[in-house]
Amino acid sequence: MHYTPKNKKIVVKKLLSFGFQPQEETYVYTTDLMDGQFAMMVTVDINGNIGTKVMDKASEEEYVLHLTEIAAGSFVGRIREEHRAVMETIIEQCFENDIFRSDNARKLIEYVRHTYGDEPEFLWKKFSDNAAIRRADNQKWYAVLLTVSKRKLGLDSDEIAEIVDVRMKPENVVNIVDHQFYFPGWHMNKKNWITIILDGSVDFDEICRRLDDSYQLACAKK
């Protein structure tokens, strides 16, 4: 079986911690299925492609019935479920979301990671390509990364854009929103949030300054 998780990328450190062993240009992990009757070998290459093979220990032959949906019965069903569970655990523990592809989005995520130690959190299953970033001390959001059609921002284009929402003082929101470089906060309180498209139209250093201000505005208030 070969599978490439959508919008995911491998984290080599997590693979090694999970128990994968490096082998040329792949990482290999082996575990038992069906109380040790079968061995499942999982390979992950540097591009995040996953390959699996299930071996019958008694016959030393590859078992493939679990890959055929028409194969029925409790025995093959149990192998199929155990195989699926191993795959889901590996993807959950050894991969991370790789939704945002623009240079500025990736750079902003790294900036947040190294400056504040925070990570994007994908909180909505229905909107899996949106993520919130919040302070560790009070859990308040100070940035939201989203993908949205430019037309929804009021621009004459159906191009899908990666955007960031950040907090701003209301008096500054009124002065900065120009519907060209700065937009009213998408899906946020438009009095307190602005939206910036991460396409290079706004200088990256300026975006970072806006994010720093947003971080401070999200501080705990008594």
Secondary structure, 3 states (H helix, E strand, C coil): CEECCCCEEECHHHHHHHCCEEECCEEEEEEEEHHHCEEEEEEEECCCCEEEEEEECCCCEEECHHHCCCCCCHHHHHHHHHHHHHHHHHHHHHEEECCCCCHHHHHHHHHHHHHHCCCCECCCCCCCCCEEEECCCCCCEEEEEEEEEHHHHCCCCCCEEEEEEEECCHHHHHHHCCCCCEEECCCCCCCCEEEEECCCCCCHHHHHHHHHHHHHHCCCCC
